[in-house]
């Protein structure tokens, strides 16, 4: 291929790499959500099967959504200083 970009965007590849900045708002939101699930549901429990785990997670999401509020994004674009 003529360039690395052409190679990376070739649709015939089985795996596609997508580069996103670490400060992307959606990525932080997902990390917050997994942190909530971990703290409130998974941390001190054990499951006998994947089906039981899946049922527990779906039930948690259903209950959580009854009182959920959008996460407030507070990043101002200014890097932290030491």
C-alpha positions as CSV (number, residue, x, y, z in Angstrom):
1,X,0.0,0.0,0.0
2,X,1.1,3.6,-0.6
3,X,0.9,4.7,3.0
4,X,0.3,3.4,6.6
5,X,-3.1,5.2,6.6
6,X,-4.1,3.3,3.5
7,X,-3.1,0.0,5.1
8,X,-4.9,0.7,8.3
9,X,-8.1,1.7,6.5
10,X,-8.1,-1.3,4.2
11,X,-11.6,-2.9,4.6
12,X,-10.3,-6.3,3.7
13,X,-8.5,-6.6,7.1
14,X,-10.2,-8.7,9.7
15,X,-9.2,-6.4,12.6
16,X,-9.7,-2.6,12.5
17,X,-7.8,-0.3,14.8
18,X,-9.5,2.9,16.0
19,X,-7.4,5.4,17.9
20,X,-9.2,7.7,20.3
21,X,-7.7,10.1,22.8
22,X,-7.6,9.0,26.4
23,X,-9.6,12.0,27.5
24,X,-12.6,11.2,25.2
25,X,-15.7,11.9,27.1
26,X,-17.4,8.7,26.1
27,X,-14.5,6.6,27.3
28,X,-14.6,8.2,30.8
29,X,-18.3,7.8,31.0
30,X,-17.9,4.0,30.2
31,X,-15.2,3.7,32.9
32,X,-17.5,5.4,35.4
33,X,-20.3,3.0,34.5
34,X,-18.2,-0.1,34.8
35,X,-16.9,1.3,38.2
36,X,-20.5,1.5,39.4
37,X,-21.3,-2.0,38.3
38,X,-18.1,-3.3,39.9
39,X,-18.7,-1.5,43.3
40,X,-22.4,-2.1,43.6
41,X,-22.8,-5.5,42.0
42,X,-19.8,-7.6,41.2
43,X,-17.2,-6.9,43.9
44,X,-18.3,-9.3,46.7
45,X,-20.4,-11.8,44.7
46,X,-19.7,-15.0,42.9
47,X,-21.8,-16.6,40.2
48,X,-22.3,-20.3,39.4
49,X,-22.8,-19.7,35.7
50,X,-22.5,-17.0,33.0
51,X,-26.3,-17.1,32.6
52,X,-26.7,-16.2,36.3
53,X,-24.1,-13.4,35.9
54,X,-25.9,-12.0,32.9
55,X,-29.3,-12.1,34.7
56,X,-27.8,-10.3,37.6
57,X,-26.3,-7.6,35.5
58,X,-29.5,-7.0,33.5
59,X,-31.6,-6.9,36.7
60,X,-29.1,-4.3,38.1
61,X,-29.3,-2.2,35.0
62,X,-33.1,-2.3,35.1
63,X,-33.1,-1.2,38.7
64,X,-30.4,1.4,38.3
65,X,-32.2,3.1,35.4
66,X,-35.2,3.8,37.6
67,X,-33.2,6.5,39.4
68,X,-30.3,7.2,37.1
69,X,-29.1,10.7,36.2
70,X,-26.8,11.6,33.3
71,X,-23.1,11.9,34.3
72,X,-22.0,15.5,34.6
73,X,-19.0,16.1,32.3
74,X,-16.6,18.6,34.0
75,X,-13.5,18.5,31.9
76,X,-12.7,22.1,30.8
77,X,-9.9,21.2,28.3
78,X,-7.3,22.7,30.5
79,X,-4.6,20.2,31.5
80,X,-3.9,19.8,35.2
81,X,-0.7,21.5,36.5
82,X,1.7,20.0,39.1
